[in-house]
Amino acid sequence: MAFLLGLCGDFYLKKKLGEESVKRGVQTALGETLGFLEPGQPQALRAAVLRFANRDVYIRQALWRIKFEWANDEQTVMKLLISLKLTGVSLAHDGYLPKRRLWSLASVRGYNTVYLSYALQCPNASINIVEEQAALIPFLAEEAGKLKLNQEALLGERLSENQKIPFAESFAHNRAACMYQSAVSWVPLVHSDFAMNFKIELEGSALPTLSVSVFHPRTETAEQDWTYLGGESAVTSKEWQFVTPGQVTIVSWLPKDYRAVEFRPESPNGHTEETKTADSNPAEESSDL
């Protein structure tokens, strides 16, 4: 589904941003030109097209960067510096501002998750919000094992009442957080918007000692798994095209010399937990950063 939508993503945008599409709407444009809304098309495809037509933002490039560092000498706790850089386009005719609450997973016992930075920039709209850790504290709250950032309240204080990203304007939306997880664990990354390009980069002093696996669900014939093996893999980044809202990428890691019999992961609340099974729902636990 993501492939079909992404394959024509730029074409969709040209239609939606063109004068005729402004009059008719992207839904009609897609139906007329590609027939994606005809009754004979699969219901899932038609539903995805309708969702795309109703979105108020489109992401050209999503770059996730994960830095791995050991937090203690015993190498039992992993420090993760996770950043997300988005390059987007506003599709809202009355202007766009992000509103949903962002969040990161809580850390293991004895450590705290922190938001390091937040930025929203659109030069043509005179929007240049760049905030560091201390300035974000009033907009943070811990809820249900997560650290949440109220970006709607943050932008409400920093921008004038009617200041928004105009229709068809490009913008940058960046943020970064630091969390502490077990030496063997995983972090699901959720994609909240349609994106044409998704890239993940790995770095950090602990990386050579790790085996890192990235699972990015695609079609049956497309490559889904990518594994970095410290000391053996020269490539530390991977790129995919076409993601849809709700799609989840799972990043897991373990030491190269890991022996399963010795390890029982610790949950953020300090209790020992069983290994997550296929019945777990990563979308409910994903980092929306």
PyMOL commands that set and color helices and strands:
alter all, ss='L'
color gray80, all
select helices_A, chain A and resi 2-7+9-17+19-24+26-34+43-53+123-125+133-139+151-158+207-209+260-262+282-284
alter helices_A, ss='H'
color red, helices_A
select strands_A, chain A and resi 57-70+77-90+102-105+114-122+127-132+140-143+146-149+170-182+185-190+195-203+210-215+225-229+237-243+248-255
alter strands_A, ss='S'
color yellow, strands_A
deselect
rebuild
show_as cartoon
